[in-house]
Amino acid sequence: MTSLNIESNVLSEPVYQNGTFDNPWPTWKMPNLSDLLKWKLFYKDNKNIPKDGRILDQNLPVHHVTDDEIKKFCDEDTSKKFKVIWIGHATSLINFQNMIILMDPLFTERDSAFKFSGRKRYRPVPIKIERIPKIDAVIISHNHYDHLDYKSILALHNKFGDLLNWFVGKGTGEWFNSCGINNNVHELTWWQSKKIRDLEFIFAPAQHWSSRSINDRNKALWGGWIIKGHSSKIYFAGDTGYCPAFKEIGQKYGPFDFSFIPIGAYEPRWMMGPQHVDPEEAVKIHLDVKSNKTFAIHWGTLSLASEHYMEPKEKLSEILAKLELDQNSFVTLKHGEINEF
């Protein structure tokens, strides 16, 4: 078994006390029941998601990935150093050094333990798990239902079995064991790393929280992921509020060739600010981690917060223009869109 490595000279570490984790920064505030009620009862909902599918198809088109496209995507190709498909929300499939890696898999219609409840996707999944011929590793940022989906995890395990390596935060391994997944589940804390083949996976700090029930709040650690290859590096932020950790990540591991940073689910700010960045803060992260090219995630798929459903994309473009940054340095993708570099 490959040994785990702890990186040195780290500034931010998770707080761990009485069996639960916490964020170490003054920028953090845990949302409570009072905040939730105030939001639901008194804050205006501006999402305005159209009921007319033709409008959604125009504003958020979905490319349904063909069998030939996904086969070519997963095939070894020394001429391409990186390929990406945005599945939707925080889920992306990448081919990095001919290793196929899936991020925060959500392939179901709802982000819930039940078919009849939970937030329903308003954009369909562009490809089903059963049609993906190869996956080598899955990285999980945290255990909220829209990032750790039971049915998606089980479908992946049933299809790929012990060929899969699962990378999760400390405390999430117990959940995988309860699902009957006991092999190749790598639990890491912030800055801890594990190497698989020619890639090194490093769990990075993020400002968020965890829970799947009323009894397990913050018993599992959340974070982002850094993937180091021969000469390239990938960064996946997961879910996060803005905090000092991103400058640390950039100083220690930047620059990054490609990054995945959330831009949606940010209104109202007094409720969402500590846990979800807005587009302006997303661009700050992009700059902090010294990302060459960033893909926007965590938007345009589920109804999570109160901003207009197209606002994250529009605001992102406005911020880039305001800061005189290249619009192609931080981009939104169509669902199912394939990019190669």
KELOVO-431731 format. One record per residue (C-alpha): x, y, z; residue number from 1. Coordinates in Angstrom, 2 decimals. Example, Ala and Ser with C-alpha at 12.3 -4.5 7.8 and 13.67 -1.06 7.14 Angstrom:
+---------+---------+---------+-----+
!      px !      py !      pz !   i !
+---------+---------+---------+-----+
!   12.30 !   -4.50 !    7.80 !   1 !
!   13.67 !   -1.06 !    7.14 !   2 !
+---------+---------+---------+-----+
//
This chain:
+---------+---------+---------+-----+
!      px !      py !      pz !   i !
+---------+---------+---------+-----+
!    0.00 !    0.00 !    0.00 !   1 !
!    1.28 !    3.46 !   -0.92 !   2 !
!    2.22 !    5.50 !    2.13 !   3 !
!    0.59 !    8.85 !    2.84 !   4 !
!    2.65 !   12.02 !    2.96 !   5 !
!    2.07 !   15.14 !    5.03 !   6 !
!    3.28 !   18.36 !    3.40 !   7 !
!    5.29 !   20.72 !    5.59 !   8 !
!    5.13 !   24.50 !    6.19 !   9 !
!    1.35 !   24.59 !    6.24 !  10 !
!   -0.53 !   27.57 !    7.65 !  11 !
!   -4.16 !   26.44 !    7.77 !  12 !
!   -5.25 !   23.26 !    9.52 !  13 !
!   -8.79 !   22.12 !   10.33 !  14 !
!   -9.96 !   22.47 !   13.91 !  15 !
!  -10.85 !   19.05 !   15.34 !  16 !
!  -12.52 !   18.80 !   18.73 !  17 !
!  -14.94 !   16.32 !   20.34 !  18 !
!  -15.24 !   14.30 !   17.14 !  19 !
!  -16.15 !   17.19 !   14.82 !  20 !
!  -14.25 !   19.43 !   12.41 !  21 !
!  -14.42 !   23.21 !   12.11 !  22 !
!  -12.93 !   25.95 !    9.95 !  23 !
!  -10.01 !   27.87 !   11.47 !  24 !
!  -10.66 !   31.31 !    9.93 !  25 !
!  -12.62 !   34.35 !   11.21 !  26 !
!  -14.34 !   34.50 !    7.79 !  27 !
!  -16.43 !   31.45 !    8.79 !  28 !
!  -19.93 !   31.49 !   10.28 !  29 !
!  -22.02 !   28.32 !   10.51 !  30 !
!  -25.54 !   28.74 !    9.05 !  31 !
!  -28.24 !   28.01 !   11.62 !  32 !
!  -31.98 !   27.33 !   11.67 !  33 !
!  -32.77 !   31.02 !   12.24 !  34 !
!  -30.81 !   31.96 !    9.11 !  35 !
!  -32.62 !   29.30 !    7.10 !  36 !
!  -36.07 !   30.46 !    8.23 !  37 !
!  -35.23 !   34.13 !    7.61 !  38 !
!  -34.06 !   33.25 !    4.09 !  39 !
!  -37.05 !   31.09 !    3.21 !  40 !
!  -39.69 !   33.37 !    4.72 !  41 !
!  -38.46 !   36.89 !    3.96 !  42 !
!  -35.88 !   36.90 !    1.16 !  43 !
!  -37.02 !   37.36 !   -2.42 !  44 !
!  -36.41 !   34.41 !   -4.72 !  45 !
!  -34.97 !   35.72 !   -7.98 !  46 !
!  -34.13 !   32.40 !   -9.70 !  47 !
!  -36.87 !   32.68 !  -12.36 !  48 !
!  -36.06 !   29.32 !  -13.91 !  49 !
!  -38.24 !   29.09 !  -17.06 !  50 !
!  -40.86 !   26.38 !  -17.29 !  51 !
!  -40.50 !   26.51 !  -21.06 !  52 !
!  -37.79 !   23.99 !  -21.97 !  53 !
!  -37.09 !   25.81 !  -25.23 !  54 !
!  -35.84 !   28.85 !  -23.30 !  55 !
!  -33.63 !   26.65 !  -21.13 !  56 !
!  -32.30 !   24.89 !  -24.24 !  57 !
!  -31.36 !   28.28 !  -25.64 !  58 !
!  -29.76 !   29.69 !  -22.48 !  59 !
!  -28.26 !   26.48 !  -21.10 !  60 !
!  -27.86 !   24.07 !  -24.03 !  61 !
!  -26.99 !   20.45 !  -23.31 !  62 !
!  -24.74 !   18.41 !  -25.58 !  63 !
!  -25.60 !   14.73 !  -25.18 !  64 !
!  -22.27 !   12.93 !  -25.39 !  65 !
!  -22.21 !   10.14 !  -27.99 !  66 !
!  -20.62 !    6.72 !  -27.54 !  67 !
!  -17.92 !    7.58 !  -30.09 !  68 !
!  -17.14 !   10.85 !  -28.28 !  69 !
!  -16.80 !    9.28 !  -24.85 !  70 !
!  -14.68 !    6.42 !  -26.22 !  71 !
!  -12.33 !    8.91 !  -27.88 !  72 !
!  -12.31 !   10.99 !  -24.68 !  73 !
!  -11.20 !    8.00 !  -22.57 !  74 !
!   -8.71 !    6.57 !  -25.09 !  75 !
!   -5.02 !    7.19 !  -24.54 !  76 !
!   -3.89 !   10.20 !  -26.55 !  77 !
!   -0.35 !   11.50 !  -26.14 !  78 !
!   -1.14 !   14.57 !  -28.25 !  79 !
!   -3.52 !   15.95 !  -25.60 !  80 !
!   -2.41 !   16.72 !  -22.05 !  81 !
!   -5.90 !   17.42 !  -20.72 !  82 !
!   -9.56 !   16.81 !  -21.65 !  83 !
!  -12.71 !   17.85 !  -19.77 !  84 !
!  -16.47 !   17.27 !  -19.92 !  85 !
!  -18.74 !   19.30 !  -17.65 !  86 !
!  -21.50 !   16.91 !  -16.52 !  87 !
!  -23.26 !   19.66 !  -14.57 !  88 !
!  -23.20 !   21.27 !  -11.11 !  89 !
!  -19.84 !   20.33 !   -9.50 !  90 !
!  -19.44 !   17.17 !  -11.61 !  91 !
!  -16.75 !   17.08 !  -14.27 !  92 !
!  -14.99 !   14.21 !  -16.01 !  93 !
!  -11.34 !   14.76 !  -16.93 !  94 !
!   -8.64 !   12.87 !  -18.77 !  95 !
!   -5.33 !   13.91 !  -17.23 !  96 !
!   -2.18 !   12.04 !  -18.29 !  97 !
!   -4.50 !    9.31 !  -19.64 !  98 !
!   -6.02 !    8.80 !  -16.18 !  99 !
!   -9.81 !    9.29 !  -16.15 ! 100 !
!  -10.94 !   11.18 !  -13.04 ! 101 !
!  -14.47 !   12.07 !  -11.95 ! 102 !
!  -15.23 !   15.00 !   -9.64 ! 103 !
!  -18.14 !   15.03 !   -7.15 ! 104 !
!  -20.37 !   12.66 !   -9.15 ! 105 !
!  -24.05 !   13.61 !   -9.37 ! 106 !
!  -25.83 !   11.71 !  -12.15 ! 107 !
!  -29.29 !   11.46 !  -10.61 ! 108 !
!  -32.33 !   13.67 !  -11.17 ! 109 !
!  -32.42 !   14.88 !   -7.56 ! 110 !
!  -29.74 !   15.56 !   -4.94 ! 111 !
!  -31.51 !   13.55 !   -2.28 ! 112 !
!  -31.72 !   10.17 !   -0.62 ! 113 !
!  -35.22 !    9.82 !   -2.09 ! 114 !
!  -36.67 !    9.94 !   -5.62 ! 115 !
!  -39.59 !   12.12 !   -4.55 ! 116 !
!  -37.71 !   14.84 !   -2.63 ! 117 !
!  -34.66 !   17.03 !   -2.93 ! 118 !
!  -33.78 !   19.64 !   -5.50 ! 119 !
!  -34.52 !   18.54 !   -9.04 ! 120 !
!  -32.12 !   19.20 !  -11.91 ! 121 !
!  -33.43 !   21.69 !  -14.44 ! 122 !
!  -30.76 !   20.59 !  -16.95 ! 123 !
!  -30.46 !   16.88 !  -17.77 ! 124 !
!  -27.38 !   14.69 !  -17.34 ! 125 !
!  -25.48 !   14.70 !  -20.67 ! 126 !
!  -24.17 !   11.14 !  -20.26 ! 127 !
!  -25.06 !    8.19 !  -18.02 ! 128 !
!  -22.52 !    6.30 !  -15.92 ! 129 !
!  -23.18 !    3.04 !  -17.75 ! 130 !
!  -21.97 !    4.61 !  -21.02 ! 131 !
!  -18.61 !    5.75 !  -19.64 ! 132 !
!  -16.09 !    3.02 !  -20.56 ! 133 !
!  -13.34 !    3.88 !  -18.07 ! 134 !
!  -12.88 !    5.74 !  -14.79 ! 135 !
!   -9.73 !    5.39 !  -12.67 ! 136 !
!  -10.40 !    7.69 !   -9.75 ! 137 !
!  -13.17 !    9.69 !   -8.08 ! 138 !
!  -12.50 !   12.77 !   -5.95 ! 139 !
!  -15.10 !   13.90 !   -3.39 ! 140 !
!  -14.99 !   17.39 !   -1.88 ! 141 !
!  -17.50 !   16.77 !    0.93 ! 142 !
!  -20.55 !   14.73 !    1.85 ! 143 !
!  -23.49 !   17.02 !    1.06 ! 144 !
!  -26.05 !   15.30 !   -1.16 ! 145 !
!  -25.31 !   17.40 !   -4.23 ! 146 !
!  -21.64 !   16.35 !   -4.08 ! 147 !
!  -21.82 !   12.83 !   -2.66 ! 148 !
!  -24.79 !   11.10 !   -4.27 ! 149 !
!  -25.51 !    7.57 !   -3.05 ! 150 !
!  -27.03 !    6.23 !   -6.27 ! 151 !
!  -24.21 !    7.64 !   -8.38 ! 152 !
!  -21.58 !    6.19 !   -6.05 ! 153 !
!  -23.27 !    2.78 !   -6.06 ! 154 !
!  -23.58 !    2.80 !   -9.87 ! 155 !
!  -19.88 !    3.62 !  -10.19 ! 156 !
!  -18.93 !    0.86 !   -7.75 ! 157 !
!  -21.15 !   -1.69 !   -9.50 ! 158 !
!  -19.62 !   -0.84 !  -12.88 ! 159 !
!  -15.94 !   -0.41 !  -12.02 ! 160 !
!  -15.53 !   -2.21 !   -8.67 ! 161 !
!  -12.02 !   -2.26 !   -7.21 ! 162 !
!  -10.58 !   -0.61 !  -10.32 ! 163 !
!  -11.74 !    2.69 !   -8.83 ! 164 !
!   -9.73 !    4.75 !   -6.37 ! 165 !
!  -11.88 !    6.95 !   -4.14 ! 166 !
!  -10.34 !   10.11 !   -2.65 ! 167 !
!  -12.31 !   11.55 !    0.28 ! 168 !
!  -11.88 !   13.76 !    3.32 ! 169 !
!  -11.19 !   12.34 !    6.76 ! 170 !
!  -14.32 !   10.77 !    8.22 ! 171 !
!  -16.04 !    9.99 !    4.91 ! 172 !
!  -14.53 !    6.51 !    4.63 ! 173 !
!  -17.02 !    5.20 !    7.19 ! 174 !
!  -19.90 !    6.17 !    4.88 ! 175 !
!  -18.27 !    4.32 !    1.98 ! 176 !
!  -17.83 !    1.25 !    4.18 ! 177 !
!  -21.53 !    1.39 !    5.05 ! 178 !
!  -22.23 !    1.26 !    1.30 ! 179 !
!  -20.13 !   -1.90 !    0.93 ! 180 !
!  -17.16 !   -0.06 !   -0.59 ! 181 !
!  -14.12 !   -1.07 !    1.42 ! 182 !
!  -11.19 !   -1.11 !   -1.01 ! 183 !
!   -9.15 !    1.80 !   -2.39 ! 184 !
!  -10.93 !    4.41 !   -0.26 ! 185 !
!   -8.25 !    6.97 !    0.59 ! 186 !
!   -9.15 !    9.27 !    3.50 ! 187 !
!   -7.02 !   12.39 !    3.74 ! 188 !
!   -6.88 !   15.51 !    5.85 ! 189 !
!   -5.81 !   18.93 !    4.54 ! 190 !
!   -2.38 !   18.93 !    2.86 ! 191 !
!   -2.12 !   15.16 !    3.04 ! 192 !
!   -1.27 !   13.40 !   -0.22 ! 193 !
!   -1.39 !   10.02 !   -1.89 ! 194 !
!    0.15 !    8.93 !   -5.17 ! 195 !
!   -1.62 !    6.64 !   -7.63 ! 196 !
!    0.35 !    5.69 !  -10.71 ! 197 !
!    1.96 !    8.91 !  -11.93 ! 198 !
!   -0.47 !   11.33 !  -10.26 ! 199 !
!   -0.37 !   12.77 !   -6.76 ! 200 !
!   -3.67 !   13.67 !   -5.08 ! 201 !
!   -3.53 !   16.31 !   -2.34 ! 202 !
!   -6.48 !   17.32 !   -0.16 ! 203 !
!   -6.60 !   21.11 !    0.14 ! 204 !
!   -8.38 !   23.47 !    2.58 ! 205 !
!  -11.80 !   24.95 !    1.85 ! 206 !
!  -14.26 !   26.92 !    3.97 ! 207 !
!  -17.41 !   24.85 !    4.21 ! 208 !
!  -19.12 !   22.21 !    6.39 ! 209 !
!  -20.52 !   18.69 !    6.17 ! 210 !
!  -23.67 !   16.75 !    7.03 ! 211 !
!  -25.91 !   14.01 !    5.68 ! 212 !
!  -28.28 !   13.80 !    8.66 ! 213 !
!  -29.14 !   15.62 !   11.87 ! 214 !
!  -26.66 !   13.50 !   13.82 ! 215 !
!  -23.44 !   13.78 !   11.81 ! 216 !
!  -22.80 !   17.49 !   11.28 ! 217 !
!  -19.11 !   18.20 !   10.64 ! 218 !
!  -17.98 !   14.68 !   11.54 ! 219 !
!  -16.41 !   14.40 !    8.07 ! 220 !
!  -13.87 !   16.86 !    6.68 ! 221 !
!  -14.49 !   18.97 !    3.55 ! 222 !
!  -11.96 !   20.42 !    1.11 ! 223 !
!  -10.71 !   20.76 !   -2.44 ! 224 !
!   -8.25 !   18.67 !   -4.45 ! 225 !
!   -4.91 !   19.28 !   -6.12 ! 226 !
!   -3.76 !   16.75 !   -8.71 ! 227 !
!   -0.08 !   16.90 !   -9.63 ! 228 !
!    1.22 !   15.26 !  -12.80 ! 229 !
!    4.58 !   15.14 !  -14.54 ! 230 !
!    4.58 !   18.79 !  -15.54 ! 231 !
!    0.98 !   19.96 !  -15.04 ! 232 !
!   -1.29 !   20.59 !  -12.06 ! 233 !
!   -5.08 !   20.61 !  -11.64 ! 234 !
!   -7.06 !   22.32 !   -8.86 ! 235 !
!  -10.65 !   21.52 !   -7.86 ! 236 !
!  -12.06 !   23.85 !   -5.20 ! 237 !
!  -15.25 !   21.92 !   -4.31 ! 238 !
!  -17.70 !   24.01 !   -2.25 ! 239 !
!  -16.25 !   26.95 !   -0.37 ! 240 !
!  -16.54 !   30.44 !    0.98 ! 241 !
!  -13.67 !   32.83 !    0.43 ! 242 !
!  -10.88 !   32.52 !    3.01 ! 243 !
!   -7.08 !   32.86 !    3.42 ! 244 !
!   -6.47 !   29.25 !    2.31 ! 245 !
!   -6.41 !   30.09 !   -1.40 ! 246 !
!   -3.34 !   32.28 !   -1.18 ! 247 !
!   -1.65 !   29.43 !    0.71 ! 248 !
!   -2.64 !   26.96 !   -2.01 ! 249 !
!   -1.33 !   29.29 !   -4.70 ! 250 !
!    1.94 !   29.94 !   -2.88 ! 251 !
!    2.55 !   26.27 !   -2.15 ! 252 !
!    1.34 !   24.62 !   -5.36 ! 253 !
!    0.59 !   27.28 !   -7.95 ! 254 !
!    0.53 !   28.06 !  -10.74 ! 255 !
!   -2.16 !   25.62 !  -11.90 ! 256 !
!   -2.69 !   24.70 !  -15.52 ! 257 !
!   -6.43 !   24.09 !  -15.04 ! 258 !
!   -8.82 !   24.80 !  -12.16 ! 259 !
!  -12.46 !   24.14 !  -11.32 ! 260 !
!  -13.99 !   26.89 !   -9.17 ! 261 !
!  -17.65 !   27.37 !   -8.10 ! 262 !
!  -19.53 !   30.50 !   -9.17 ! 263 !
!  -23.16 !   29.85 !   -8.12 ! 264 !
!  -25.52 !   29.43 !   -5.11 ! 265 !
!  -24.43 !   32.66 !   -3.43 ! 266 !
!  -27.56 !   34.72 !   -2.58 ! 267 !
!  -28.39 !   36.03 !   -0.03 ! 268 !
!  -24.82 !   36.89 !    0.92 ! 269 !
!  -25.48 !   37.11 !    4.67 ! 270 !
!  -26.61 !   33.46 !    4.51 ! 271 !
!  -24.49 !   32.00 !    1.71 ! 272 !
!  -21.37 !   34.16 !    1.90 ! 273 !
!  -19.37 !   32.08 !    4.41 ! 274 !
!  -20.07 !   28.81 !    2.58 ! 275 !
!  -20.39 !   29.70 !   -1.15 ! 276 !
!  -18.31 !   32.22 !   -3.11 ! 277 !
!  -19.95 !   34.60 !   -5.57 ! 278 !
!  -18.44 !   35.26 !   -9.04 ! 279 !
!  -16.24 !   38.10 !   -7.77 ! 280 !
!  -14.78 !   35.91 !   -5.03 ! 281 !
!  -14.43 !   33.04 !   -7.51 ! 282 !
!  -12.19 !   35.27 !   -9.63 ! 283 !
!  -10.19 !   36.12 !   -6.48 ! 284 !
!   -9.60 !   32.38 !   -5.99 ! 285 !
!   -8.64 !   32.06 !   -9.65 ! 286 !
!   -5.99 !   34.74 !   -9.09 ! 287 !
!   -4.93 !   33.50 !   -5.63 ! 288 !
!   -4.16 !   29.98 !   -6.85 ! 289 !
!   -2.51 !   31.36 !  -10.02 ! 290 !
!   -4.73 !   29.45 !  -12.41 ! 291 !
!   -3.91 !   29.60 !  -16.11 ! 292 !
!   -7.41 !   28.47 !  -17.16 ! 293 !
!  -10.44 !   27.97 !  -14.90 ! 294 !
!  -13.73 !   26.21 !  -15.56 ! 295 !
!  -16.82 !   27.46 !  -13.71 ! 296 !
!  -18.76 !   24.86 !  -11.75 ! 297 !
!  -21.62 !   24.74 !   -9.21 ! 298 !
!  -24.15 !   26.65 !  -11.28 ! 299 !
!  -26.82 !   26.17 !  -13.97 ! 300 !
!  -28.04 !   22.75 !  -12.83 ! 301 !
!  -29.77 !   22.76 !   -9.43 ! 302 !
!  -31.87 !   25.39 !   -7.70 ! 303 !
!  -29.75 !   26.00 !   -4.59 ! 304 !
!  -29.99 !   29.71 !   -3.74 ! 305 !
!  -31.83 !   32.91 !   -4.67 ! 306 !
!  -29.87 !   34.58 !   -7.49 ! 307 !
!  -31.25 !   34.54 !  -11.05 ! 308 !
!  -30.33 !   31.24 !  -12.67 ! 309 !
!  -28.20 !   32.94 !  -15.38 ! 310 !
!  -26.66 !   35.59 !  -13.11 ! 311 !
!  -23.49 !   33.62 !  -12.17 ! 312 !
!  -22.39 !   33.45 !  -15.82 ! 313 !
!  -23.25 !   37.08 !  -16.50 ! 314 !
!  -21.54 !   38.39 !  -13.37 ! 315 !
!  -18.44 !   36.30 !  -14.05 ! 316 !
!  -18.06 !   37.96 !  -17.45 ! 317 !
!  -18.60 !   41.41 !  -15.91 ! 318 !
!  -15.94 !   40.85 !  -13.23 ! 319 !
!  -13.39 !   39.61 !  -15.76 ! 320 !
!  -14.02 !   42.68 !  -17.92 ! 321 !
!  -13.82 !   45.01 !  -14.91 ! 322 !
!  -10.45 !   43.56 !  -13.90 ! 323 !
!   -9.27 !   43.52 !  -17.53 ! 324 !
!   -8.71 !   39.78 !  -17.43 ! 325 !
!   -8.91 !   37.52 !  -20.46 ! 326 !
!  -12.48 !   36.20 !  -20.80 ! 327 !
!  -10.98 !   32.87 !  -21.91 ! 328 !
!   -9.04 !   32.52 !  -18.64 ! 329 !
!  -12.22 !   31.71 !  -16.65 ! 330 !
!  -14.96 !   30.11 !  -18.72 ! 331 !
!  -18.38 !   28.52 !  -18.44 ! 332 !
!  -19.01 !   25.33 !  -20.39 ! 333 !
!  -22.17 !   23.86 !  -21.85 ! 334 !
!  -23.44 !   20.73 !  -20.14 ! 335 !
!  -21.75 !   17.83 !  -21.93 ! 336 !
!  -19.31 !   20.09 !  -23.77 ! 337 !
!  -15.94 !   18.45 !  -24.49 ! 338 !
!  -12.75 !   20.53 !  -24.38 ! 339 !
!   -9.26 !   19.27 !  -25.28 ! 340 !
!   -5.90 !   20.95 !  -24.71 ! 341 !
+---------+---------+---------+-----+
//
